[in-house]
Amino acid sequence: MKPRFIFIFIGILLAYGAIAFYIGWNGWMFLSALLGLEHAGVYAVCFGIVAFSYLIGRAAYGTPLRPAAVALKLIGSYWFAVLEYALLILPIADVVALLLRAAGASESVYIIGVGGIAFLLMAALILRGSWNAWSPVVRTYRVQVPKRAGELDKLTIAMASDLHLGTVVGNRHLGRLVDIVERMKPDLILLPGDILDDDIEPFLRKNMSAVLGKLKAPLGVYAVTGNHEYIGRKVPEFIAAMDAIGIRVLMDEAELVGGSFYVIGRKDKASAGFGGEARKPIRELVAPLDRSLPLILLDHQPSDLAGAAEQGIDLSVSGHTHRGQMMPNHLITRRLFELDWGYLKKGGLHAVVSSGFGTWGPPVRIGSRSEVIRIEVEFG
């Protein structure tokens, strides 16, 4: 397996290098024509560092060069957004430039003119995408559950998925979540997975628990694991950190809240792939419960809505998809999941999937927004 892995890795690296060279070559053609540059040496070195900055940053993160590594990871995160949109914009720009050149246009038109338009379009996408990522909105869903919930007639839930707290998303953005939830004054707060962005180290080092711990609600704060908690391989440490600030992480468990309703939390489906036990099916989780009471399910990935509906779940909340985060990636998530974002009524189930509060990779959102979900539940 090892020689095969090396072969695959080299193949991926060569393909990535070819793509980066294509983007870099286009950039050099534009800059050299615009500024009259003749020697590409300095440009090539700088561009190479940017193109491989994320990998360099990850490799250097555990060394004394950590401050530089953090900066390189941030640059590399934005670079991935540039990479995706460059692959969408540059081929079109190159075809247009070739047609203009064949038609006899001057270099200032087919290189500087077309290149300038491509650059401005790219800059507009990145700037707007950054604003979408760092400016959360509140989306409200209203559902009716035809069950009695003790003395409760209504329930206000604040839900935020995919915080991805780590090197890129930190205390500043987390503070926005706390402010929004405090203004919302919910009865219950749900965090359906990917609270961490792989590594727990920056979460602990930056004392993000001090900010996250400000999330308070009369009926409690509940969370589940997402795939990124398992990628970081620090699930026990993560659960301990959450317990210390009053956030209950449900690991294939159910808790009766105020004698009125159940909150059920599933392990993420990735748990079995990272050396952990496979998660339980929903039917095992609900078997010992009083199904005359409302059942609220946290499941990071919205991949088992049919099972939730069949087992009498009244409300499920999920994230994971980011709604593709950067269009046209939403065309992929739309095909992978029955519901990749928004609301779906499936039998007696009310399913809500969030595009997430944080970001994975580039802090850029095109066609999606950073969001906090408000769910108004009526019982009876």
N, C-alpha and C positions, 0 to 999 in steps of 0.2 A: 504493500500500500504506500510505503514511503516514496519510492521512485515515481509512482503514479501521481502522488500529491505534488511532488516537486515539478513534474512535467506540466500538470494543470496550472500550478502557480506561475511558472515561467510563461505559459501561454497567455494567461490573464494579464500578466505584467507587460508582455509585448503588445497585446491588443490595446491596453490602456495607454502605453507609451505612444503607439501610433495615433490614437485619438488626440492625446495631448499635443503631439507634434503638429497635427492638422490645425488645431485651434491656435497654437503658438505661431505657426507659419502665417495664418491669416492675420493675427495681431501684428506680426512684424511687417507684413506687406503694407498694412494700413499706417502704422507709426512711421516707417521709413519714408513713405510717400508724403505723409503729412508734415514731418519734422525734418526731412532731408537727412536721415541717419544713414550711415554707410556700413558700420561695423555692428554685427549682431551678437558679439560675445557677451557683453554685460546683460543684454536683454535675455539671451538664452539661459544664462545662469539664474537670473531673477525669476524667469518664467518657470524653469525647472524646479526651483525651490517651492514656488507657489503650487505647482501641479502635484508635488509629492509632499506638501506641507503637513497634511493630515497624518500620513504614515510616519513621517519624521517625528511629528509631535507625539504620537502614541509611543513610538520607540524610545523617545527621550523623557517620557513623563516620569518614570521612576528614578531618574538620575538627578544630580545637582542642577541640571539645566531646566528644571521644571518650569520656571517662569517663562522661558523662551518656548518651551514645549506647549504650554497653555496657549500662548499667542499663535503658534503655528497651527494648533488644532482649530482655533477659531477661524484663522485664514482659510484653512483647508475645508472647514464646514461651508463657508461661503463659496469656495471654489467649486464644490459639488453642484451648487445651484448654477453657477456660470457654465459648468461643463454640460449640464443637461440642456440648458437653453441655447448654448452655442451650437450644440448638435442639431437643434431645430432651426436656428436662424442662419448659420453660416452656409450650409449647402444651398439654400435659396439665394442668399446674397452672392455666392460664387457664380451660380448660373446666370443671375441678372448681370453681374459684372462681365462675364464672358460674352453675353449677347450684346451688351453695350460696346465692348471692345470690338467685336466683329462688325458692329454698325458704324465704327469709325469714331467713337467717342474718345475724348482725351483721357489721360490717366487721372487727372483731377476729378473726372466724373465717375469713371468706373471703379476706381480704387478709393479715392478720398470721399467722394459723394456717397457711394453705396456703403463703404465701410463706416462712414460717419453715422448713417441711418441705422446700421446694424448695432453700432456701439451705443447709440442713444436708446434704442429699443431694449437692449440688454440692461443698460443702467436703469431704465424705467421699471423693468420687471423686478430687478433686485431691490430697488428702493421701495417699490410698492409692496413687494413680498415681505420685506423686513417690517414694514409698518403693519401688515396683516398679522405677522407673527407676534409682535410685541404689543398689539393693541387689542386686548380681548373684548369680546362681546358677550352678552347674556342672551341665551335663547330659552324661551319658555314653552313647555308642553303641559297641556292639561288633560288628565285622564280620569276616568271613573272606574272604580273597582266595586263590583256588586257584592261586597261582603261587609259585615260589621267588623269594626276594628276597636273593640272595647269601647272606651269613652270618646274615641277620636272620630270626628266627622270629616276632618280635612288634615292633610299632611303636606308641608312644604319641604321639598328635598333640594339641596344643592349638590350637584354632581360635577366633578372635574376629573377627566381621565388624562393619561399620558402627560404627566408633568415633565418627565425626563430631566429631573434635577441632576446637575453635574457640572461639567466644565463650561458649557455654553449657556444653559438655562440655570440661573442662580437666584440669589435672594431678592434681587430687584424685581424680577418677573413674579417670583413667588409672593412677594408683597402685594402685587396687584391682585392675585387670587384672594389673599386674606382680606383686602379692602372690599372687593366685590362681595364676598360671602358675608362679611360683617354688615354691609348695607342690605343684603338680602334677608338676613335674620331667619335662616331656615330652622326647621325642627330637627332635621337629620342631614348629615353630610356623608356622601358616598364618593370613594376614590377607587374606581375600577381598574387599577393596575398601571404598570410602567411609571411609578412614582420616581424611580431612579432611572438614570441613563447609563445602564450597565454597572459602572464602578461606584461603590459606596464611598470611596475615599474622599472625593471632593464634597460630598454631602456632609460627611463628618468634619472635614477640615474647615469648611466654611460655616459650620454650625447652622446649617439650614434647618435643623430640627427646632431651633429657637423660633424661627418664623413659621414653619409648618405647624408647630404646636399651638399657634394662635387660633387655628381653626377649631371652633367650639360650637356645639349645638346641644339643645336640651336633651335630645334623644340619642346623642352620641355621634361619633365619627367612625366609619367603617371603611376598610380597604381590603383589596385582594392583591395577589401577585400578578404581574404581567410577564411577558416573555423576557423583558430586559432585566428584571430582578434575577432571573435564572441565568441569563448570559453573564451577569456579574459574579455568579456563584457565591453570593454572600447572603442568601435568603435568611438564615438564622440571625445574622447580624442586623439585617434589615428589619425583621420582625421585632427584635429587641429594641431597636431605635424607635420604632413606632409605638411600642408598648410604653416606652418611657415618656412619651408626650401625649398619651391618652388616646391613641388611634388603634383600634382593634383590627388586626389583620386576620381575616377568616380564611382558614386553610381547609377547604372542604368541610365547612362547619356552618351551623345555623344558630342564630341567637334570637330568642323571643324578646322583643323590645316593649317594655312597659305593659306586658300582657296584652298587647294590641295587634302586633304583626310580627312576622319573622323577617330577618335579614339573613340571606343565605349567600355565602361566599365560596366560589370555586377556585381551586388552584388553576393557574394558567395551563393550557394544554401543552405548553412547552416543558412542563415539569419532568415528564418521563424522559425527555431527550437530554437532560442535563444531570443524569445520575440520580434523580429523585423518583419517588413512587408515582405511578400513573394516577391521575385524578379520578375521583369517583364519578359515576354517571349521576345525572340529576335525580333519577328515580330513587337512588340510595340516599341521597341527601334529604329528600322530602318524605321518605317513607315513614319516619317516626314523628312527623309534624302533624299538627292539627290543621288540616286543609280548609277548615271553615274560616280560618283567619287569613288575612292577606299575606301573600308570599312575594318578597322582593329579592331578586337575584342579582348579584354582582358577578359578571363573567367577562374577563378582559377582552377576549376575542368573540365577536358575534357570529360564531360558527355553528351554534347549536340552538338556533331559535325554534326549530321544529320540536326538538326534545323538550325545551322549556315550555312550549305551548301544550305539548302532550301531557306533561306532568303537572299541569295546573298552576304554573307560575303566573302571577298577575302582572308583575312589572319586572323587566330585566333592563339593566344598564351596562353598556359596554363602551369600549374605545378601540384602540389598536390600529384602526385603518388610517387615521389622520385625513380621511377623505382623499388619499393620495398625496396630500400636503402641497404638491406642486403639479398643477395641471400640465399635461393631459394624463398624469398618473391616475387620476380618478376613474379613467376608463378601465384601468386594470382592477382597482379595488371594487368597482361596480360589478365586475364579472366574477370576482372571487367570493363575494359575500352577498347573501340575499338582501341584506340591509347594510350598506357601508357607511351611511350617515343619515341622521334624522330620526323619523318616527315610523313605526309600522305596527298595525293591529293585525295579529295573527291568531285567530280563534279568540280565546279569552286573554291572550297575552298582549300587553302593551310593551313594545320593545323600543328602546331609545339608544342610539349609537352616536357618540360624540366624535368630532374631528380632533379633539384634544386641546389641552391648554398649552403645553409646551411643544417642542419640535424635536425631531430626530434628524441628526445630520445638520444641514443648513438651516439657520434660523430664518427661513423664508417660506412664505405661504402664498401660492397663487391659486385662486379658485377655492380657497378654504380660509378660515379665520381661526385664530386662537379663541376658544370659547369656554364659558361656564354655563352649565345647564341648570335651569330651574324647572322642577317638575311639581306641579300642583295636583295632588291626588285628592279625589273625593271618594269617601266610603259610603256604603249604604245599600 
